[in-house]
């Protein structure tokens, strides 16, 4: 499996400078806000999304301040969405630490998320980068629509494969596409380049989410993800959707009844996981994931060989082979 420490090499210096740049951007005079922002950003994850911004920018031009602005937009949007998601899901933890809503409360968490989104808009206006702000705003709109569609479908347990792809393209893929489009936009005005890079990011995003959904069916102590988290939240994803389409009406009804139960036992979860495996759900999801992975790689193949191109190839493979 590819290693992020190798992937980052072509933009290692820029990523280090971005951390300082972003820190200066996020200063606040409000004591409570200062404490919460410090808490959030000290627990930042792998920073895959800002990394993707810088790699895409360097693939298409020279990195200067506009790329740092683009990465700041993305980091603010992504972090705000995580804070808001934890409120929606009533999640007590995020990345192994207490969530903002658990430490403070949901009202404060929503306001902090709103602050980060508004901060991004202000930076766009102040730096006169309405073009990139437009890309990010479109992603926010798409992510909200995708979340609402997913909640609607989860209530009725009637999600089909077409619904599934519409949801993940609206949510995960929209954010990844914003990374690659903003990265390109920060170094070029060519609309075709920005369009192609947006398509590149969307393909990565779809593959990334399918992989994430697959992990829910074979997570263990080695992968770092417990199996059945999505099932507990009544989320019907591609492995289960395909398995249900391959089963009899009575068996489908039985499985959906388990998924719809508010309180599921470990044996209930195991039964659904086994059902998905027996009906080819994992194999099918893996094949669809690889389709989108290959679409992303085909776009990269239109570029001349370089260290940056190689890192982006490794990034694509990392998203589809990761275990957490």
C-alpha positions in Angstrom: 0.0 0.0 0.0 1.2 3.5 -0.8 2.5 5.6 2.1 1.5 9.2 2.7 5.0 10.1 3.8 6.2 9.3 0.3 3.2 10.9 -1.4 3.9 14.2 0.3 7.5 14.5 -0.8 7.1 16.8 -3.9 5.2 19.3 -1.8 6.6 18.7 1.7 8.0 22.2 2.1 4.7 23.8 0.9 2.7 21.7 3.3 4.9 22.8 6.2 4.5 26.4 5.2 0.7 25.9 4.9 0.5 24.8 8.5 1.9 28.2 9.6 -0.2 30.1 7.0 -3.4 28.4 8.2 -2.5 29.0 11.9 -2.2 32.8 11.2 -5.5 32.7 9.4 -7.4 31.1 12.3 -6.5 33.5 15.1 -9.4 34.8 17.1 -9.8 37.3 20.0 -12.7 35.4 21.5 -11.3 33.2 24.3 -13.8 30.3 24.0 -13.4 30.2 20.2 -9.6 30.3 20.5 -9.7 27.3 22.9 -12.0 25.3 20.6 -10.1 26.1 17.4 -6.9 25.2 19.0 -8.4 21.9 20.2 -9.7 21.0 16.8 -6.6 21.8 14.8 -4.2 20.2 17.2 -6.1 17.0 16.4 -6.0 17.3 12.6 -6.0 14.1 10.6 -3.8 13.1 7.7 -4.5 16.4 5.9 -5.2 14.4 2.7 -7.4 17.2 1.2 -4.9 20.1 1.5 -2.2 17.7 0.2 -4.4 17.0 -2.8 -4.8 20.7 -3.4 -1.0 21.3 -3.4 -0.2 18.2 -5.6 -2.9 19.2 -8.2 -1.6 22.8 -8.2 2.0 21.7 -8.7 0.9 19.3 -11.5 -0.5 22.2 -13.4 1.7 25.2 -12.6 3.7 27.1 -9.9 2.5 27.2 -6.3 2.1 30.7 -4.9 -0.2 32.3 -2.4 -3.4 31.5 -4.3 -2.7 27.8 -3.6 -2.4 28.4 0.1 -5.7 30.3 0.0 -7.3 27.3 -1.9 -6.0 24.8 0.7 -7.3 27.1 3.5 -10.8 27.1 1.9 -10.7 23.3 1.7 -9.4 22.8 5.3 -12.1 25.1 6.7 -14.9 23.5 4.7 -13.8 19.9 5.6 -13.3 20.7 9.3 -16.6 22.6 9.5 -18.4 19.6 7.9 -16.9 17.2 10.4 -18.0 19.4 13.3 -21.5 19.6 11.9 -21.6 15.9 11.1 -20.8 15.0 14.7 -23.8 17.1 15.8 -26.1 15.4 13.2 -24.9 12.0 14.2 -24.7 12.8 18.0 -21.1 11.5 17.8 -19.1 11.6 21.1 -15.7 11.0 19.4 -13.7 12.2 16.5 -10.3 10.7 15.5 -10.1 9.0 18.9 -10.8 12.2 20.9 -13.9 13.8 22.3 -15.9 15.7 19.7 -16.6 19.4 20.1 -20.3 18.7 20.8 -19.3 16.2 23.5 -16.8 18.5 25.2 -19.0 21.6 25.0 -22.5 21.2 23.5 -24.3 21.0 20.2 -25.1 24.6 20.0 -21.5 25.7 20.4 -20.4 23.0 17.9 -22.8 24.3 15.2 -21.7 27.9 15.8 -18.0 26.9 15.5 -18.8 25.1 12.3 -20.6 28.2 11.0 -17.7 30.4 12.0 -15.3 28.3 10.0 -17.5 28.5 6.9 -18.0 32.2 7.2 -14.2 32.7 7.8 -13.7 30.9 4.5 -16.1 33.3 2.7 -14.4 36.3 4.2 -10.9 35.1 3.1 -12.3 34.7 -0.4 -13.6 38.3 -0.5 -10.5 39.8 1.2 -8.1 38.0 -1.2 -10.3 38.6 -4.2 -10.6 34.9 -5.0 -14.3 34.7 -5.7 -13.6 32.1 -8.4 -12.3 29.6 -5.9 -14.9 30.6 -3.3 -17.5 29.7 -6.0 -16.1 26.2 -6.3 -16.1 25.7 -2.6 -19.6 27.1 -2.1 -20.9 24.7 -4.8 -19.4 21.9 -2.8 -21.0 23.0 0.4 -24.4 23.1 -1.4 -23.9 19.7 -2.9 -22.8 18.1 0.4 -25.9 19.5 2.2 -28.2 18.1 -0.5 -26.4 14.7 -0.4 -26.7 14.5 3.4 -30.5 15.3 3.3 -31.1 12.7 0.5 -29.2 10.1 2.5 -31.3 10.9 5.6 -34.5 10.6 3.6 -33.5 7.3 2.1 -32.3 5.9 5.4 -35.8 6.5 6.9 -37.5 4.4 4.2 -34.7 1.9 3.7 -35.4 2.1 -0.1 -32.0 3.2 -1.4 -31.1 1.9 -4.9 -27.7 1.9 -6.6 -28.5 5.1 -8.5 -29.4 6.8 -5.2 -26.2 5.6 -3.6 -24.0 7.1 -6.3 -25.9 10.3 -6.3 -25.4 10.6 -2.6 -21.7 9.9 -2.5 -21.0 12.1 -5.6 -22.9 14.9 -3.7 -21.0 14.3 -0.4 -17.5 12.8 -0.5 -16.8 13.3 -4.2 -17.9 16.9 -4.2 -15.4 17.8 -1.6 -12.5 15.9 -3.2 -13.5 17.5 -6.6 -13.3 20.9 -4.9 -9.8 20.1 -3.8 -8.5 19.3 -7.3 -10.5 22.1 -9.0 -9.3 24.7 -6.5 -5.7 23.4 -6.8 -5.8 23.8 -10.6 -7.6 27.1 -10.4 -4.9 28.5 -8.1 -2.3 28.2 -10.8 -4.2 28.5 -14.1 -7.1 30.3 -15.7 -7.6 27.6 -18.3 -11.2 26.3 -17.8 -10.5 23.0 -19.5 -7.7 22.2 -17.1 -9.9 23.1 -14.1 -12.8 21.0 -15.5 -10.5 17.9 -16.1 -9.0 18.2 -12.6 -12.5 18.5 -11.1 -13.4 15.3 -12.9 -10.2 13.7 -11.6 -11.1 14.6 -8.0 -14.7 13.3 -8.4 -13.4 9.9 -9.5 -11.0 9.8 -6.6 -13.9 10.8 -4.2 -16.2 8.1 -5.4 -13.5 5.4 -5.2 -12.6 6.7 -1.7 -16.1 6.5 -0.4 -16.8 3.0 -1.8 -13.6 1.8 -0.1 -14.8 3.4 3.2 -18.1 1.6 2.9 -16.4 -1.7 2.2 -14.4 -1.3 5.4 -17.6 -1.3 7.3 -18.1 -4.9 6.3 -14.7 -6.3 7.1 -13.4 -3.9 9.8 -11.4 -5.4 12.7 -8.8 -4.5 15.2 -6.2 -4.5 12.4 -8.0 -2.2 10.1 -8.8 0.3 12.8 -12.5 0.3 12.0 -15.2 -1.7 13.8 -17.6 -3.5 11.5 -21.2 -2.4 11.4 -21.0 1.3 12.2 -22.9 2.2 9.1 -25.5 -0.5 9.7 -26.1 0.8 13.2 -27.0 4.1 11.7 -29.2 2.4 9.1 -26.9 3.5 6.2 -27.4 1.1 3.3 -24.3 1.3 1.1 -23.1 -0.4 -2.1 -22.1 -3.8 -0.8 -25.5 -4.3 0.9 -27.4 -2.7 -2.0 -25.9 -5.2 -4.5 -26.4 -8.2 -2.1 -30.1 -7.3 -1.6 -30.6 -7.1 -5.4 -29.2 -10.7 -5.7 -31.5 -12.2 -2.9 -35.0 -13.5 -2.8 -37.9 -11.2 -1.7 -38.3 -12.9 1.6 -34.6 -12.8 2.5 -34.4 -9.2 1.4 -37.3 -8.4 3.7 -35.7 -10.2 6.6 -32.3 -8.4 6.2 -34.0 -5.0 5.9 -35.9 -5.7 9.1 -32.6 -6.2 10.9 -31.1 -3.0 9.3 -34.2 -1.0 10.4 -34.1 -2.1 14.0 -33.0 0.6 16.3 -31.2 -1.8 18.6 -29.0 -4.3 16.8 -27.1 -7.1 18.5 -23.7 -8.2 17.5 -25.2 -11.3 16.0 -27.6 -9.1 13.9 -24.6 -7.2 12.6 -22.7 -10.5 11.9 -25.7 -11.9 10.0 -25.9 -8.9 7.7 -22.1 -8.9 7.1 -22.3 -12.6 6.3 -25.3 -12.0 4.0 -23.3 -9.3 2.1 -20.3 -11.6 1.6 -22.4 -14.6 0.5 -24.2 -12.6 -2.1 -21.1 -11.0 -3.7 -21.6 -7.5 -2.3 -18.0 -7.0 -1.5 -16.7 -8.2 -4.8 -19.1 -6.0 -6.7 -18.3 -2.9 -4.6 -14.6 -3.6 -5.2 -15.1 -3.8 -8.9 -17.0 -0.5 -9.0 -14.3 1.1 -6.8 -11.6 0.0 -9.3 -13.6 1.4 -12.2 -13.5 4.9 -10.7 -9.8 4.5 -9.6 -8.9 3.6 -13.2 -10.9 6.7 -14.5 -8.8 8.9 -12.3 -5.5 7.2 -13.4 -6.5 7.6 -17.1 -6.8 11.4 -16.5 -3.3 11.4 -15.0 -1.9 9.5 -17.9 -2.6 12.5 -20.1 0.2 14.4 -18.2 3.9 13.9 -18.8 5.8 11.9 -16.2 7.0 13.7 -13.2 7.5 13.3 -9.4 4.2 15.1 -8.8 2.3 12.9 -11.2 3.8 9.8 -9.6 2.7 11.1 -6.1 -0.8 11.6 -7.4 -0.9 8.1 -8.8 0.2 6.8 -5.4 -2.5 9.0 -3.8 -5.1 7.3 -5.9 -3.9 3.8 -5.0 -3.7 4.8 -1.4 -7.4 5.8 -1.3 -8.5 2.4 -2.6 -6.1 0.2 -0.5 -6.2 2.0 2.9 -7.5 0.1 5.9 -8.8 3.0 7.9 
